[in-house]
Amino acid sequence: MKNILLSVVMLIFSSSSILSQDEIYFTQHATLTINGNYNDQAVKMQTNDLSIKLDYETTEIIIRFQLGTLETNFDPIIEYLHNNLKEVVFKGELGLEFINTKKHPPLNFDFQGWLELPEEKKLIKGKGELHHIGDSDQIACMLGLVLNLNFKELDIELPVKFEDDFEVIVTNAILQTDKF
């Protein structure tokens, strides 16, 4: 019975958990979507294997994923992605005083940080939103981040020639906390 109870508790918190008493949370299954164009055709790549470490007090954020976890139905790039074990990391700070998990209107903010690609590091900026969710025992808010980036400026070369501009969208659930 003890093992069953422990398994249920671990299952509930498998995708999000507190790392320490400092209000740092870790999510293993956030979503990242990349929207781009190839010869006037919309191309979408997505992963649900995005890990996010977020400090609710300082709003410092670390986002990581392996390129090989991106899924797409765009055939010319599927093999390239699935054979690519390189990790992409973003380390930055959200433009909020703290992560507010109490009831609040939608919060819009800017954010910036370093995008660490396998060969180099680039400073990037984006826009974010924090939306409170009412009546949930575990989830307080939904965090959305949007980055408008450019393959050429980031020195990213792919096996097929996409249009240079692309959009990255990150979506993550923010857990309840009594502190904020």
TORKOL-4160 file (C-alpha; in steps of 0.2 Angstrom, whole numbers, padded with zeros to 4 digits, m for minus):
180
<pt num="1" X="0000" Y="0000" Z="0000"/>
<pt num="2" X="0014" Y="0012" Z="0004"/>
<pt num="3" X="0022" Y="0009" Z="m0013"/>
<pt num="4" X="0006" Y="0012" Z="m0022"/>
<pt num="5" X="0003" Y="0029" Z="m0013"/>
<pt num="6" X="0021" Y="0034" Z="m0016"/>
<pt num="7" X="0019" Y="0029" Z="m0035"/>
<pt num="8" X="0003" Y="0040" Z="m0036"/>
<pt num="9" X="0011" Y="0055" Z="m0028"/>
<pt num="10" X="0026" Y="0053" Z="m0040"/>
<pt num="11" X="0015" Y="0052" Z="m0055"/>
<pt num="12" X="0005" Y="0068" Z="m0050"/>
<pt num="13" X="0021" Y="0078" Z="m0049"/>
<pt num="14" X="0031" Y="0069" Z="m0063"/>
<pt num="15" X="0031" Y="0084" Z="m0074"/>
<pt num="16" X="0034" Y="0098" Z="m0062"/>
<pt num="17" X="0042" Y="0098" Z="m0045"/>
<pt num="18" X="0051" Y="0109" Z="m0032"/>
<pt num="19" X="0070" Y="0108" Z="m0032"/>
<pt num="20" X="0073" Y="0117" Z="m0016"/>
<pt num="21" X="0066" Y="0129" Z="m0003"/>
<pt num="22" X="0071" Y="0144" Z="m0014"/>
<pt num="23" X="0055" Y="0142" Z="m0025"/>
<pt num="24" X="0064" Y="0135" Z="m0039"/>
<pt num="25" X="0053" Y="0123" Z="m0050"/>
<pt num="26" X="0058" Y="0111" Z="m0063"/>
<pt num="27" X="0046" Y="0106" Z="m0078"/>
<pt num="28" X="0051" Y="0091" Z="m0089"/>
<pt num="29" X="0036" Y="0091" Z="m0102"/>
<pt num="30" X="0033" Y="0109" Z="m0107"/>
<pt num="31" X="0030" Y="0113" Z="m0125"/>
<pt num="32" X="0041" Y="0122" Z="m0138"/>
<pt num="33" X="0034" Y="0125" Z="m0156"/>
<pt num="34" X="0044" Y="0132" Z="m0170"/>
<pt num="35" X="0035" Y="0140" Z="m0184"/>
<pt num="36" X="0044" Y="0144" Z="m0201"/>
<pt num="37" X="0042" Y="0144" Z="m0219"/>
<pt num="38" X="0049" Y="0134" Z="m0234"/>
<pt num="39" X="0044" Y="0140" Z="m0252"/>
<pt num="40" X="0029" Y="0149" Z="m0245"/>
<pt num="41" X="0024" Y="0133" Z="m0236"/>
<pt num="42" X="0021" Y="0134" Z="m0217"/>
<pt num="43" X="0032" Y="0122" Z="m0207"/>
<pt num="44" X="0029" Y="0117" Z="m0189"/>
<pt num="45" X="0041" Y="0108" Z="m0178"/>
<pt num="46" X="0037" Y="0104" Z="m0160"/>
<pt num="47" X="0043" Y="0095" Z="m0144"/>
<pt num="48" X="0035" Y="0091" Z="m0128"/>
<pt num="49" X="0051" Y="0086" Z="m0121"/>
<pt num="50" X="0056" Y="0103" Z="m0115"/>
<pt num="51" X="0064" Y="0105" Z="m0098"/>
<pt num="52" X="0062" Y="0122" Z="m0089"/>
<pt num="53" X="0070" Y="0127" Z="m0073"/>
<pt num="54" X="0061" Y="0143" Z="m0066"/>
<pt num="55" X="0065" Y="0153" Z="m0050"/>
<pt num="56" X="0049" Y="0160" Z="m0044"/>
<pt num="57" X="0058" Y="0173" Z="m0034"/>
<pt num="58" X="0071" Y="0180" Z="m0046"/>
<pt num="59" X="0062" Y="0174" Z="m0063"/>
<pt num="60" X="0078" Y="0167" Z="m0069"/>
<pt num="61" X="0074" Y="0153" Z="m0082"/>
<pt num="62" X="0084" Y="0139" Z="m0090"/>
<pt num="63" X="0076" Y="0130" Z="m0105"/>
<pt num="64" X="0083" Y="0115" Z="m0113"/>
<pt num="65" X="0079" Y="0103" Z="m0126"/>
<pt num="66" X="0088" Y="0091" Z="m0138"/>
<pt num="67" X="0085" Y="0095" Z="m0157"/>
<pt num="68" X="0081" Y="0076" Z="m0160"/>
<pt num="69" X="0065" Y="0078" Z="m0150"/>
<pt num="70" X="0057" Y="0090" Z="m0162"/>
<pt num="71" X="0043" Y="0082" Z="m0172"/>
<pt num="72" X="0037" Y="0088" Z="m0189"/>
<pt num="73" X="0028" Y="0082" Z="m0204"/>
<pt num="74" X="0040" Y="0091" Z="m0216"/>
<pt num="75" X="0049" Y="0076" Z="m0224"/>
<pt num="76" X="0065" Y="0085" Z="m0229"/>
<pt num="77" X="0071" Y="0089" Z="m0211"/>
<pt num="78" X="0064" Y="0074" Z="m0202"/>
<pt num="79" X="0080" Y="0063" Z="m0203"/>
<pt num="80" X="0091" Y="0078" Z="m0199"/>
<pt num="81" X="0081" Y="0081" Z="m0183"/>
<pt num="82" X="0080" Y="0063" Z="m0177"/>
<pt num="83" X="0099" Y="0060" Z="m0180"/>
<pt num="84" X="0104" Y="0076" Z="m0171"/>
<pt num="85" X="0108" Y="0074" Z="m0152"/>
<pt num="86" X="0114" Y="0092" Z="m0150"/>
<pt num="87" X="0106" Y="0101" Z="m0135"/>
<pt num="88" X="0099" Y="0119" Z="m0136"/>
<pt num="89" X="0099" Y="0129" Z="m0120"/>
<pt num="90" X="0092" Y="0146" Z="m0116"/>
<pt num="91" X="0097" Y="0155" Z="m0100"/>
<pt num="92" X="0089" Y="0171" Z="m0096"/>
<pt num="93" X="0077" Y="0181" Z="m0085"/>
<pt num="94" X="0059" Y="0186" Z="m0087"/>
<pt num="95" X="0054" Y="0204" Z="m0085"/>
<pt num="96" X="0044" Y="0202" Z="m0070"/>
<pt num="97" X="0047" Y="0206" Z="m0052"/>
<pt num="98" X="0043" Y="0188" Z="m0047"/>
<pt num="99" X="0031" Y="0174" Z="m0053"/>
<pt num="100" X="0014" Y="0179" Z="m0046"/>
<pt num="101" X="0004" Y="0163" Z="m0043"/>
<pt num="102" X="m0010" Y="0172" Z="m0034"/>
<pt num="103" X="m0025" Y="0179" Z="m0044"/>
<pt num="104" X="m0020" Y="0193" Z="m0056"/>
<pt num="105" X="m0025" Y="0200" Z="m0073"/>
<pt num="106" X="m0014" Y="0194" Z="m0088"/>
<pt num="107" X="0004" Y="0200" Z="m0086"/>
<pt num="108" X="0014" Y="0205" Z="m0102"/>
<pt num="109" X="0032" Y="0207" Z="m0101"/>
<pt num="110" X="0049" Y="0206" Z="m0110"/>
<pt num="111" X="0063" Y="0194" Z="m0107"/>
<pt num="112" X="0080" Y="0191" Z="m0113"/>
<pt num="113" X="0094" Y="0179" Z="m0111"/>
<pt num="114" X="0108" Y="0169" Z="m0120"/>
<pt num="115" X="0103" Y="0156" Z="m0132"/>
<pt num="116" X="0117" Y="0142" Z="m0132"/>
<pt num="117" X="0118" Y="0133" Z="m0148"/>
<pt num="118" X="0130" Y="0119" Z="m0151"/>
<pt num="119" X="0143" Y="0130" Z="m0159"/>
<pt num="120" X="0140" Y="0147" Z="m0151"/>
<pt num="121" X="0130" Y="0159" Z="m0139"/>
<pt num="122" X="0118" Y="0173" Z="m0144"/>
<pt num="123" X="0109" Y="0186" Z="m0134"/>
<pt num="124" X="0090" Y="0185" Z="m0139"/>
<pt num="125" X="0075" Y="0195" Z="m0133"/>
<pt num="126" X="0056" Y="0190" Z="m0133"/>
<pt num="127" X="0039" Y="0194" Z="m0126"/>
<pt num="128" X="0030" Y="0184" Z="m0113"/>
<pt num="129" X="0013" Y="0182" Z="m0105"/>
<pt num="130" X="0008" Y="0175" Z="m0088"/>
<pt num="131" X="m0011" Y="0171" Z="m0087"/>
<pt num="132" X="m0019" Y="0166" Z="m0070"/>
<pt num="133" X="m0029" Y="0150" Z="m0070"/>
<pt num="134" X="m0043" Y="0149" Z="m0057"/>
<pt num="135" X="m0050" Y="0134" Z="m0047"/>
<pt num="136" X="m0035" Y="0123" Z="m0050"/>
<pt num="137" X="m0027" Y="0114" Z="m0035"/>
<pt num="138" X="m0010" Y="0112" Z="m0043"/>
<pt num="139" X="m0008" Y="0124" Z="m0058"/>
<pt num="140" X="m0008" Y="0143" Z="m0054"/>
<pt num="141" X="m0004" Y="0150" Z="m0071"/>
<pt num="142" X="0001" Y="0147" Z="m0089"/>
<pt num="143" X="0017" Y="0155" Z="m0095"/>
<pt num="144" X="0019" Y="0159" Z="m0113"/>
<pt num="145" X="0035" Y="0165" Z="m0122"/>
<pt num="146" X="0037" Y="0171" Z="m0140"/>
<pt num="147" X="0053" Y="0174" Z="m0149"/>
<pt num="148" X="0054" Y="0180" Z="m0167"/>
<pt num="149" X="0071" Y="0174" Z="m0173"/>
<pt num="150" X="0081" Y="0173" Z="m0189"/>
<pt num="151" X="0091" Y="0158" Z="m0195"/>
<pt num="152" X="0104" Y="0169" Z="m0203"/>
<pt num="153" X="0107" Y="0180" Z="m0188"/>
<pt num="154" X="0109" Y="0164" Z="m0177"/>
<pt num="155" X="0121" Y="0156" Z="m0190"/>
<pt num="156" X="0110" Y="0141" Z="m0191"/>
<pt num="157" X="0112" Y="0130" Z="m0206"/>
<pt num="158" X="0099" Y="0117" Z="m0210"/>
<pt num="159" X="0099" Y="0104" Z="m0224"/>
<pt num="160" X="0085" Y="0113" Z="m0233"/>
<pt num="161" X="0084" Y="0132" Z="m0236"/>
<pt num="162" X="0070" Y="0139" Z="m0225"/>
<pt num="163" X="0065" Y="0157" Z="m0225"/>
<pt num="164" X="0076" Y="0166" Z="m0213"/>
<pt num="165" X="0063" Y="0173" Z="m0200"/>
<pt num="166" X="0055" Y="0160" Z="m0189"/>
<pt num="167" X="0045" Y="0160" Z="m0173"/>
<pt num="168" X="0047" Y="0150" Z="m0157"/>
<pt num="169" X="0033" Y="0148" Z="m0144"/>
<pt num="170" X="0035" Y="0140" Z="m0127"/>
<pt num="171" X="0021" Y="0135" Z="m0116"/>
<pt num="172" X="0023" Y="0130" Z="m0098"/>
<pt num="173" X="0011" Y="0127" Z="m0083"/>
<pt num="174" X="0016" Y="0136" Z="m0067"/>
<pt num="175" X="0013" Y="0127" Z="m0051"/>
<pt num="176" X="0004" Y="0134" Z="m0036"/>
<pt num="177" X="0014" Y="0140" Z="m0021"/>
<pt num="178" X="0009" Y="0148" Z="m0005"/>
<pt num="179" X="0023" Y="0161" Z="m0005"/>
<pt num="180" X="0018" Y="0172" Z="m0020"/>
